[in-house]
Amino acid sequence: MTLRSIALALLCLVLWGCTDDALLAKVEPHPQSELAKSLVHEVQAGDYAHLKALLNPQLTRDPAIDHSIDQFRQVLAQPIKSVKLVGAYTMAKFSTNEPKATYYNLTYEYELEKGWAVVNVQMVDSEGKTVVNTFHAGWQERSLEAVNAFSFLSKGAKHRFVLVLALANLALSFYALVICIRTPIPRKKWLWALFTLTGSLALTFNWTTGQFGYSFWLLHLPVSSWSSSLYSPIFIQVYFPLGAVWFLIRRRRGFEVQPPVSPPLTAQET
């Protein structure tokens, strides 16, 4: 395998991601999704009766519930151009003491005449009855796809620092791998080669918000990566290149080749 092939394989591994809308179409729950969109359109038209009938009793007892629905409607007080499912989560709960319940967390992006609205509706189905636990709408100037896109527009020095650090990590790891392949190692050379690509202690960076996070990984491959789930922000993970550093230090001390053990001499040979 050439060095170019190895580099291409590493790049594909790092940049791998799933952004196919078909994935959401497969997990979209029916008819719950249709019900959620129907409730949104009814509230936009000023009809609160259906939503109130399905609300969790704790919400209906809230004196400010009408004000909350009014605010929900105000966000959508523009003609709707299109609607798109951008998040779907379904969880079934089983209990010996309680009836089976299925929870739905659905998020939609509505393109309005001016701007976009992100709507979240959370429902639960139990014993053939649907209850709405949460409904929320927020307006934003750009679409989620544009907000969370990988771009340097309006990005500061820390974005560039994280990106350079991630690329430097990959370069060091790849350098250690090449040196490992060229270094005579008496035993388990393949294990050392794999180890040069691993890292630990992750620094996580939200490319959209610029926020940092930290997490501990015993070992992770590769030493830099990114993750993005459909319309969510891109997260860049940078790991301490433990394998590459350890190998380079170990190589500097030298991989000693143990001489073969000779069989003991017999009396005749002496």
C-alpha positions in Angstrom: 0.0 0.0 0.0 1.4 3.4 -1.0 1.6 6.4 1.3 -0.9 8.2 -0.9 -3.4 5.3 -0.5 -2.9 5.4 3.3 -3.5 9.2 3.4 -6.6 8.8 1.3 -8.0 6.1 3.6 -7.3 8.2 6.7 -9.0 11.3 5.1 -12.1 9.3 4.2 -12.2 7.9 7.8 -12.0 11.4 9.3 -14.5 13.1 7.0 -17.0 10.4 7.0 -20.5 11.7 7.9 -24.2 11.1 7.1 -26.3 14.0 5.8 -28.9 12.1 3.8 -32.5 13.3 4.3 -33.6 9.8 3.4 -32.5 8.6 6.8 -35.0 10.9 8.5 -37.7 9.7 6.1 -37.1 6.2 7.3 -37.4 7.0 11.0 -40.3 9.5 10.7 -43.2 8.1 12.8 -46.6 7.9 11.2 -49.3 9.1 11.9 -47.7 11.0 14.8 -45.7 13.2 12.4 -48.9 14.1 10.5 -50.7 14.9 13.7 -47.9 17.2 14.9 -47.9 19.2 11.6 -51.6 19.4 11.7 -51.6 20.9 15.2 -49.0 23.5 14.1 -51.2 24.5 11.1 -54.3 24.7 13.3 -52.6 27.0 15.8 -51.3 29.2 13.0 -54.9 29.6 11.8 -56.0 30.5 15.3 -57.6 27.2 16.3 -56.4 26.1 19.7 -59.1 23.6 20.5 -57.4 20.5 19.1 -54.0 21.3 20.8 -55.7 22.0 24.1 -57.6 18.8 24.0 -54.3 16.8 23.6 -52.2 18.8 26.1 -50.8 17.1 29.2 -53.2 17.9 32.1 -50.3 19.6 33.9 -50.0 22.1 31.1 -53.8 22.8 30.9 -53.8 23.8 34.6 -51.1 26.4 33.9 -52.7 29.8 33.9 -50.2 31.0 31.3 -51.0 28.3 28.8 -53.0 30.6 26.5 -50.1 33.1 26.5 -47.7 30.3 25.6 -49.8 29.2 22.6 -50.1 32.8 21.5 -46.3 33.1 21.5 -46.1 29.9 19.6 -48.5 31.3 17.0 -46.7 34.6 16.7 -43.5 32.8 15.6 -45.5 31.3 12.7 -47.4 34.5 11.9 -46.2 34.5 8.3 -47.1 32.5 5.2 -45.4 29.1 5.2 -43.4 28.2 2.1 -42.3 24.8 3.0 -41.8 22.4 6.0 -39.1 19.8 6.6 -38.5 17.3 9.3 -35.1 17.9 10.8 -35.2 15.7 13.9 -37.0 12.6 15.0 -36.6 10.5 18.1 -38.8 7.6 19.2 -38.5 5.7 22.5 -40.7 2.9 23.8 -41.0 2.5 27.5 -42.0 -0.8 29.1 -42.9 -1.3 32.8 -44.6 -4.1 34.7 -46.5 -1.5 36.8 -47.5 0.9 34.0 -48.9 0.5 30.5 -46.7 0.6 27.5 -45.9 4.1 26.4 -44.1 5.4 23.2 -42.5 8.8 23.3 -42.0 11.0 20.2 -39.7 14.0 19.9 -40.2 15.7 16.5 -38.5 18.8 15.2 -39.5 20.6 12.0 -38.1 23.5 10.1 -40.7 25.9 8.5 -39.5 28.2 5.8 -41.5 31.4 6.2 -41.8 34.4 4.0 -39.1 36.0 6.1 -36.8 33.7 8.0 -37.3 30.2 9.3 -39.1 28.8 12.3 -37.9 25.7 14.2 -40.8 23.8 15.8 -40.5 21.1 18.4 -43.4 18.9 19.5 -43.1 16.1 22.0 -45.9 13.6 22.4 -46.5 10.3 24.1 -48.9 7.5 23.0 -50.3 5.2 25.7 -53.3 2.9 25.6 -54.4 4.4 22.3 -54.4 8.0 23.7 -52.0 10.7 22.5 -50.8 13.4 24.8 -48.7 16.5 23.9 -46.1 17.1 26.6 -44.1 20.0 25.0 -44.5 22.4 22.1 -42.1 25.1 21.2 -41.3 27.4 18.3 -38.3 29.7 17.7 -37.6 32.1 14.8 -34.2 32.5 13.2 -32.9 34.5 10.3 -31.2 31.6 8.5 -32.0 27.9 7.9 -30.4 25.2 10.2 -28.5 24.0 7.2 -26.9 27.4 6.7 -26.4 28.1 10.4 -24.6 24.8 11.0 -22.7 24.6 7.7 -18.9 24.3 7.8 -17.9 27.8 7.0 -15.3 30.4 8.1 -17.9 33.2 7.8 -18.0 35.1 11.1 -15.6 32.6 12.7 -12.8 33.8 15.0 -9.3 32.8 15.9 -10.3 29.8 18.1 -12.0 28.2 15.1 -8.8 28.4 13.1 -6.8 27.2 16.1 -8.9 24.1 16.6 -8.8 23.3 12.9 -5.0 23.7 12.7 -4.6 21.6 15.9 -6.8 18.8 14.4 -4.7 18.8 11.2 -1.4 18.9 13.1 -2.6 15.9 15.2 -3.4 14.0 12.1 0.0 14.9 10.6 1.9 13.7 13.7 -0.1 10.5 13.8 0.5 9.8 10.1 4.2 10.6 10.5 4.5 8.2 13.4 2.7 5.5 11.3 5.2 5.9 8.4 8.2 5.8 10.8 6.7 2.7 12.4 6.3 1.0 9.1 10.0 1.7 8.3 11.3 0.8 11.7 12.5 -2.8 12.4 10.4 -4.0 15.3 10.9 -7.5 16.6 7.4 -8.3 17.7 3.8 -7.2 17.0 4.8 -4.4 14.5 1.2 -4.3 13.3 0.0 -3.5 16.8 2.4 -0.6 17.1 1.3 0.7 13.7 -2.3 0.7 14.8 -1.4 2.3 18.1 0.2 5.3 16.4 -3.2 6.3 15.1 -5.0 6.3 18.5 -5.6 9.2 20.9 -7.0 9.8 24.3 -8.5 12.7 26.3 -10.9 14.4 23.8 -11.3 18.2 23.3 -14.7 18.7 21.6 -15.4 21.9 19.7 -18.8 23.1 18.5 -18.1 24.8 15.2 -21.5 26.7 15.2 -21.4 28.1 18.7 -17.6 28.1 19.4 -18.1 26.2 22.7 -15.5 23.8 24.1 -16.2 20.5 25.8 -14.1 17.8 27.3 -14.4 14.0 27.6 -12.2 11.1 28.5 -11.6 8.2 26.1 -9.2 5.4 27.0 -8.3 5.0 23.3 -9.9 6.5 20.2 -9.1 6.2 16.5 -8.3 8.5 14.7 -6.7 11.3 16.7 -8.9 14.0 15.1 -12.4 13.6 13.7 -15.6 15.5 13.2 -19.2 14.4 13.7 -22.4 15.8 12.3 -25.9 14.5 12.6 -28.0 15.8 9.8 -29.0 19.4 10.7 -27.2 19.5 14.0 -23.9 21.5 14.5 -20.6 20.1 13.5 -18.4 18.9 16.4 -14.7 18.6 15.9 -12.9 16.2 18.3 -9.2 16.5 18.9 -7.5 13.8 21.0 -4.1 13.8 22.6 -2.0 11.7 20.2 -1.0 9.2 22.8 -0.1 6.4 20.4 2.2 8.6 18.2 3.9 10.3 21.2 4.4 7.0 23.0 5.8 5.3 19.9 8.2 8.1 19.0 9.6 8.1 22.6 9.9 4.3 22.6 11.6 4.4 19.2 14.1 6.9 20.5 15.1 4.6 23.3 15.4 1.8 20.7 13.6 -1.5 19.9 16.1 -4.1 21.0 16.0 -7.3 19.1 16.3 -10.2 21.5 18.9 -12.8 20.3 17.5 -16.3 19.8 17.8 -18.6 22.8 20.3 -21.4 22.1 19.4 -24.9 23.3 21.5 -26.1 26.2 24.6 -28.1 25.2 24.6 -31.8 25.9 27.5 -33.8 27.4 28.5 -35.2 24.0 28.6 -31.7 22.4 30.9 -30.4 25.2 
